[in-house]
Each structure stands twice: as C-alpha cells, then as structure tokens.
Amino acid sequence: MAKSKSKRRRYNLKPSDFNTGIRPNWCHGCGDYGIWDSLKKAFVSLNLMPHEILIVYGVGCSGNGINFIKTYAFHALHGRALPVATGVKLANHKLNVIAVSGDGDGVGAGVNHFIHTCRRNINITYIMSDNKIFGLTSGQAAPTSDRGLKTKSTPSGVVEMPVNPVLLALASGATFVARGFTGDVIQLTEIIKKAIKHRGFAFIDVLQPCITFDKKNTHKFYRERIKRLDEIKDYDRKDLSGAIKTSMEEDKIPTGIFYQVEKTPYEEELKQIERKTLVDQIITDIDINRLLNRYY
C-alpha cells in the first residue's frame, strides 16, 4: 500500500461513497456482490480515497465491476489484467493498484502472466473471482471446473483435473497468498485489507458461487466444508511447505492467509523510479541522438 510520510487526515468515507450510481446487474445472489461489498469496506477501513486507487478489470462477470466501483479503472483484454496492472504500478508506484478478474482470465488465458507476476513480486493486489465456470458466456467449463462437471462445452463431463490457483501462486513465488469466500464478507474484507497493505504481490483466490450455471459449488456447499486458517492456533504463515500442503487439502476447504513473507517489491529495485514516479518525470528535454548514433 502506498504510504505518506505525513499524517493522513481521516476522510470519514462510507462504503456507499465508492458507488458509481450504476446499479449492478449481476444475477441476484451472485458471489460478485460479496467482492464488491468487501472491496468498498476495505477501502474505507484503510482510509483510501477513490483517486488513490486504480483497479484493472478482466473480462467476464467480474469485469463488469468496473461500472460499479468509483476509483480509477481500466478494462483489460481477456487474460491481460496483470500486465496492465504492472504497467500502471511502474508508471505511478504511489497508486494502490488492484487487479480483479475471473479464473478464466487468471489461470486460463492469462496463466503465463499470473506465474510471472507472482515471481516478479510487484506491489499489487490480485483478486481472482473463482466461480469455476465461464459465467458471462453462459456456462462453459473453465480451467478450475471440477473433473466430471457437465457443461455446454463438456456434455460428457470435464476430463481434466482442475487448476488449483492457490497452489500455483505458492509454487510461482507469490509473497502473499490467500483464499476468501464471498459468503463471508467480514473475513474477505480483512484479507483484502491485509493484501493491500502487504509490500509485494498479494494474491487472493475468492470462492465465488455462480448461482446460475454451477449447481454444485453453491454457498451451502462451501459453508459446510470451509475451514478457517485463522482459527488454527499453530498455523505458520511463513512456512511455504506447510502452505503448499494445506492448499492441497480436499476433505475441507481452507480459507484465510496461507502464506505471507517480506521480500523487496519489484518496483523498489528500479533506480529509474527511486526518486520520482515515471508520470512525474520530464522527458521533453531528453536527447537520445547520441544513443541512436551508436547504431548508425
């Protein structure tokens, strides 16, 4: 999270102050409402103003959130939310940069960007709306769909094993890895707050039921199986091996922060932005002729 050396005044905002005035058009009961609610509550708790935040959205139902939250925003192409968010952070590292996309964006079309953003450890927060299906395009199988799930694109059932986003993030070097559930807004809000404050790449896999096209992974299904990591007294968030083992549990579904360690963020290693953001640097008086002449 971008921090100021001077004491910040309290803005006394309310979650509704982050509303755009456009009413969400998600299906009634959609998990995206939980992410929408949690984000706004986290911003208020962190005393952030809309102009201090930029959210990059992917495509799909979660991408429609660009219309409903009042911050700076960018609607990226399918699978390309993370490279855009990276570019934004490098251009103005004082902004609190967040990426929000679905599991199709994150571990489907954009899985390569996901892996490299994890290992790069740039100081952004990535919220993956994980509904285990392609909802906006009317219910095709996604990379996270359960094996055997019958959909329009897999009428005989999904053959492949599902991608585990938490395990992939841990294996790829992310320094903050968590899982939330849209049916528990209180816990999800706290996870988002801690992710934004974390210095480095923070990933949150959010279990987000698609009430229209997935009749298995419902709110009731998750509530009966979720195990909160913050209720385990001896759980060690710095133990990578333990986090990997926990992420592979099948009998119960762990939620909370799996792993968190401190490591210098990518942008703090760059001398080019050490003293001033790129957007504040004057480039009109830079003469590149001497450089170009070396190649003529």
C-alpha positions, 0 to 999 in steps of 0.5 A: 500500500502506498504510504505518506510520510505525513499524517493522513487526515481521516476522510470519514468515507462510507462504503456507499461513497465508492458507488458509481450510481450504476446499479449492478446487474449481476444475477441476484445472489451472485458471489460478485456482490460479496467482492464488491461489498468487501472491496468498498469496506476495505477501502474505507477501513484503510482510509483510501480515497477513490483517486488513490486507487486504480483497479484493472478489470478482466473480462467476464462477470467480474469485469463488469465491476468496473461500472460499479466501483468509483476509483480509477479503472481500466478494462483489460483484454481477456487474460491481460489484467496483470500486465496492465496492472504492472504497467500502471504500478511502474508508471505511478508506484504511489497508486494502490493498484488492484487487479480483479478478474475471473479464473478464466482470465487468471489461470486460463488465458492469462496463466503465463502472466499470473506465474510471472507476476507472482515471481516478479513480486510487484506491489499489487493486489490480485483478486481472482473471482473463482466461480469455476465456470465461464459465467458471462458466456453462459456456462462453459467449463473453465480451467478450475471446473471440477473433473466430471462437471457437465457443461455446454462445452463438456456434455460428457463431463470435464476430463481434466483435473482442475487448476488449483490457483492457490497452489500455483501462486505458492509454487510461482513465488507469490509473497502473499497468498490467500483464499476468501469466500464471498459468503463471508464478507467480514473475513474477505474484507480483512484479507483484502485489507491485509493484501493491500497493505502487504509490500509485494504481490498479494494474491487472493483466490475468492470462492465465488458461487455462480448461482446460475450455471454451477449447481454444485459449488453453491454457498451451502456447499462451501459453508459446510466444508470451509475451514478457517486458517485463522482459527488454527492456533499453530498455523505458520504463515511463513512456512511455504511447505506447510502452505503448499500442503494445506492448499492441497487439502480436499476433505475441507476447504481452507480459507484465510492467509496461507502464506505471507513473507517480506521480500523487496517489491519489484518496483523498489529495485528500479533506480529509474523510479527511486526518486520520482514516479515515471508520470512525474518525470520530464522527458521533453528535454531528453536527447537520445541522438547520441544513443541512436548514433551508436547504431548508425 
